[in-house]
Structures are given as structure tokens and as C-alpha cells.
Amino acid sequence: MTSLPEGAVDSKFPDSSSSASNQIDSNSNPSKNSLFSSIFTSPFSIFESNPNFFSIEKETKPRTNDWTKTIKRIMTSGGAMRRLQERILGTGRIDTLSPSSEIWFLGVRYKVATEESSSSSTGDDADNGFSAFLEDFSSRIWVTYRRGFEAMGEARYTSDVNWGCMIRSSQMLVAQALIFHYLGRSWRKPTEKPYNQDYIKVLHQFGDSESCVLSIHNLVQAGKDYGLVAGSWVGPYAMCRAWETLARENNEKGKESLPFAVYVVSGDGDGERGGAPVLCRDVASRLSAEFSKGGPTWAPILLLVPLVLGLDKVNPRYIPLLKETLMFPQSLGILGGKPGASTYIVGVQDEKALYLDPHEVQPAVDIESDNLEADTTSYHCSTVRHIPLDQIDPSLAIGFYCRDKDDFDDLCSRSSELGERANGAPLFTVTDSFGAPTSNRFGDTFNLEHYSECSHAGEDEWQLL
């Protein structure tokens, strides 16, 4: 599998542990260009500061097989070496984010125009300015390729390099849902230890061994009926079903599981033959009641919506709709990227999708659930990368987290309004009831052939163009 050909790569931000005095001073009012360049330097500055990365050019001319081995090492290593590969093979032009356009990041708007941030604030803005955005971005959970973990599969894999990017992207999405659930959307990674117990518990669950409930090992096992095999790449639809299965099996076995119900919203033919997925209020209500075991409260829900929005590329008519889902307060982002190179899309600016990249290779770590002094740096990223929205793979999945019934009702209202503006081609539709669905617990397959009258748009209106 190839690395993601990025439309642009923005280099590292100030470390999230820096004190407030080291953040951008909005009162100093520098020019936008000078301010922005002070934050986003050349993505290859790491090579300039460490010329040893280019030491191979100073050696005697290698034999062909030596050069092949060198390239293989470059292609399978992470961090700076991956960017060296991109430099050699080509990744498109180097660009930066706009210093004036607003950023939508997992449902929060950031007005990054520095000279306006202190004077044009409105009540619906949670934060303003680059520094607030960077702090938020670097607080999100980042999950990447790992090497040296507990052997898995018949081939006894101890690394997921070159095949696990979709699994890692999905782990990031679910990790954000867990952070939002336990700590809230406004949580930021603290600058001092000891850390919060819930934060450490979340990271522990994503450890790379069978003993960690949300590990790559357990996800591969849960998704075997949908084609998940160690060493092979998998698509968004199968990945969503693997999460659904893992949550259901853990619940049935009495194991520690996700603290919310999982609802995979699918369309005709269980999402495999096109057709707009249908979000059904009655199904969500039933899943919530089953999860809370008949309790009086509405249980939180994780909604996963796998989509196919074109053949070779996303049909342009869907791009504005995708952008708007990232503005929903319930947004968990999008599993998407280039074909065979999944990423976790978390935000948008203009026509650029901002994402966290799982293709860095890091050593496996084991964070104990009670270790509040653990080193968690490998789970956070201070590098924003972006790709043009019209270059992402048309096969993707959108995630939403609804804390309670009011939150769910608000999502349905926003989704219905978005569908009405879709000119007959909605991302998904909303209905009250399927009538008498044939389904199992936790959102198992629905036979939608009997309930087509409930859909707000027929299959002909939602096309793969």
C-alpha cells in the first residue's frame, strides 16, 4: 500500500504543553503572513536541521539491491523518513492553510483571522484564533501504525505497517467519542501530570494486545465476517460493522465495552448496492433502550454512516454536504482519504479537508489504566495535514456522537434540513419508523426492501455518478 499523496503538508505547531505565555499574542497584531509563517514553517525543515537524513547522498554509489533496500526502509519507516519518501516520489505542491478563512473542527468553529478574533467574536463561537485551534487539534487522540506489538493472525504479525491504516483511523474516531463522553468536547490535554483517570483509561483501551478491549487485535477478530484479516486492507463499511460487532459481543459476554450504543446507519442492500442510508428514530430509540437495559434514561449513541459517493472520486454535488456535517456539534469526523490510504478527517477550511494521519510508524506502547504519570506523547499530534476535498476516496464513513435524546433530536433536525438542501441527492435521510424491521440487537442488518416507502429519497435520487 502506498503512502497518502497529500495535497499539502503543514509542519508542526508549538507543543501543546507550552504555557499560555508562549501562545500567539493576538494583541501584538502582526501581519497575517508573518504570523502564519511563524507557525507553519517548511515541512522539510527537519531535514535542514538534521543533514544526516541525506547522508545517503554522500556515500559511494550503492549497488542496485542496496538502493532497493534503502528505499524499502524509507517506505516502511515513519515520521521524517516518510516525508523523505514523499519528497522523492512526489506528493503535489507544498501549501499552507489560509490565514484568514474560518476552520470548522469537529463541530467547533475557529475564526482564525488574527486581527478580527478579538473584535468579531459571536456567541456561537467556542474559541477564536490559531492558538485555540492548535490546542484543540493537539488534544485529539492520534492513533498510528505500531511496530513490536503482540503477535496476531496466522502470519504472526507484530506490526500493522502498510495494512492497518483504516483500523487506526477508526480507532481515532471512536477515541474522540470516548473523550467527548467522559470528559466533554471542551476537554484539552493538560500540561501537567498526574493526568485524568478517564483520559488514561481511554488510551489503555487502545493498547496493542488482546487484553486491551479496543485493540487492533480484537477489531480484526470482530470483523472477520466482514473481511478483516491481519495483513489485508479493509474498507469503511466493513470497519463500521466490525465496531458494531465488537461492541455487541463484549456486551453479551459481560466484558468491558463501549459506554454507548452503536448504530450503523445503512441503506438498501445493507449499504452495499448504493441508496441513501436511512437514519430511523425508532431504531435509535430501541438501541438506546436495549443498551440501558430498559432504564428510564436515553443512552448515548455512536452513529456510523458508511457512504459511497461516486465511482473513482467523490461526486462534486456531495462535497458541500460533507463539509456541513463537520459543522454539526455531534460531529466525530470522517473515515476517508485516498484509495488504499485511509486517514481520519477532522475538519475543513475552504475546500481543504484537515486530517490526522495514521501512517506514522511508532513503537508499541502499553499504558496501564491506573498509570496517571504515563508518557502519552505518542497519542497526540501537533502536525496538521490537509488534502483537497475533491481528492478523497468516495468510499467513506461519517461519525456522530449523541449524548442524550435532545442531542439525537438535534442531529436528526440538522440532517433533515441538510437533506432538503441536497437537490435530490442527500448523504442520508431521516425517518421516524421502518414499520416492523427485521433486525437484531445493536443495529444488525435491516431488510430495507420492505420499507422503501419510509425513505425520503429513492435509490434513483441517490446515484453513484
Order of alpha helices (4+ residues) and beta strands (2+ residues): beta-alpha-alpha-alpha-alpha-beta-beta-beta-alpha-beta-beta-alpha-alpha-alpha-alpha-beta-beta-alpha-beta-alpha-beta-beta-beta-beta-beta-beta-alpha-beta
